[in-house]
Amino acid sequence: MKHAFDEIGVSILAASVDAHDKAAEVQGGLEFPVAYEVTRDQADSIGSWWEDRRSIIQPSEFILNRLGKVVSSTYSTGPVGRLMPEDAMKLIKFLESLKNK
């Protein structure tokens, strides 16, 4: 699916609080970069939802336009409600279509 995002000029980046070795393990076959050892301050600076109890970033997903403005954000405390790649693509294409009207 990443190639479809590449074709329309969309970059994908993930962030993790895990150490490099664990983040690399979790990254597995992902085709996009994963930042590791993300701190609370870094998570706050990008608008992620930090969970104090476990010192982790809860799923926090953002779509930015070409100017870096957040045009969509999704927050979740578990696997339900996460933004799936197919849905992200539909939303990006929809937002792009609005620019042509």
C-alpha positions as CSV (number, residue, x, y, z in Angstrom):
1,M,0.0,0.0,0.0
2,K,2.9,2.3,0.6
3,H,3.6,2.6,-3.1
4,A,0.1,4.1,-3.5
5,F,0.9,6.8,-1.0
6,D,4.3,7.4,-2.7
7,E,2.6,7.9,-6.0
8,I,0.5,10.8,-4.7
9,G,3.5,12.3,-2.8
10,V,2.4,11.3,0.7
11,S,5.1,10.5,3.3
12,I,4.4,8.2,6.3
13,L,6.2,8.3,9.6
14,A,5.6,6.4,12.9
15,A,6.9,7.1,16.4
16,S,7.5,4.8,19.3
17,V,8.6,5.1,22.9
18,D,10.5,1.8,22.5
19,A,14.2,1.5,22.4
20,H,15.8,1.1,19.0
21,D,16.0,-2.7,19.1
22,K,12.3,-3.2,20.2
23,A,11.1,-0.5,17.7
24,A,13.0,-2.3,14.9
25,E,11.3,-5.6,15.9
26,V,7.9,-4.0,15.9
27,Q,8.6,-2.2,12.6
28,G,9.2,-5.6,11.0
29,G,8.2,-5.4,7.4
30,L,6.9,-1.9,7.5
31,E,8.1,0.2,4.5
32,F,8.2,3.5,6.3
33,P,10.5,4.9,9.0
34,V,9.8,4.5,12.7
35,A,11.2,7.0,15.2
36,Y,12.3,5.4,18.5
37,E,12.8,6.4,22.1
38,V,10.3,9.2,21.7
39,T,10.0,11.2,24.9
40,R,7.0,12.8,26.6
41,D,8.1,16.3,25.4
42,Q,8.5,15.0,21.8
43,A,5.1,13.3,21.9
44,D,3.6,16.5,23.3
45,S,5.2,18.6,20.6
46,I,3.6,16.6,17.8
47,G,0.2,16.4,19.6
48,S,0.3,12.7,20.5
49,W,-1.8,11.3,23.3
50,W,0.6,10.3,26.1
51,E,-0.5,7.8,28.7
52,D,1.2,8.5,32.0
53,R,0.5,5.2,33.7
54,R,2.5,3.2,31.2
55,S,4.7,6.1,29.8
56,I,3.6,5.3,26.2
57,I,2.1,7.1,23.2
58,Q,-1.5,5.9,22.6
59,P,-2.4,5.6,18.9
60,S,-2.4,9.2,17.6
61,E,-2.7,9.6,13.9
62,F,-2.4,12.8,11.9
63,I,-2.8,13.8,8.3
64,L,-1.0,17.0,7.4
65,N,-1.4,19.0,4.2
66,R,1.5,20.1,2.1
67,L,1.9,23.2,4.4
68,G,2.2,21.1,7.5
69,K,-1.3,21.9,8.8
70,V,-3.2,19.1,10.5
71,V,-6.3,18.4,8.5
72,S,-7.3,15.2,10.3
73,S,-6.4,13.6,13.6
74,T,-7.4,10.3,15.2
75,Y,-6.9,9.2,18.8
76,S,-7.5,5.8,20.2
77,T,-6.9,3.8,23.4
78,G,-6.8,0.5,21.6
79,P,-7.1,-1.2,18.2
80,V,-10.6,0.0,17.5
81,G,-10.9,3.4,15.9
82,R,-7.4,3.4,14.4
83,L,-7.0,5.0,10.9
84,M,-6.5,2.2,8.4
85,P,-4.3,2.9,5.3
86,E,-7.3,2.5,2.9
87,D,-9.3,5.0,4.9
88,A,-6.4,7.4,5.0
89,M,-6.1,7.2,1.3
90,K,-9.8,7.8,0.7
91,L,-9.7,10.9,3.0
92,I,-6.6,12.3,1.4
93,K,-8.1,11.9,-2.1
94,F,-11.3,13.5,-0.9
95,L,-9.5,16.4,0.6
96,E,-7.5,16.8,-2.6
97,S,-10.7,16.8,-4.7
98,L,-12.1,19.7,-2.6
99,K,-9.1,21.8,-3.7
100,N,-10.2,21.4,-7.4
101,K,-13.7,22.7,-6.8
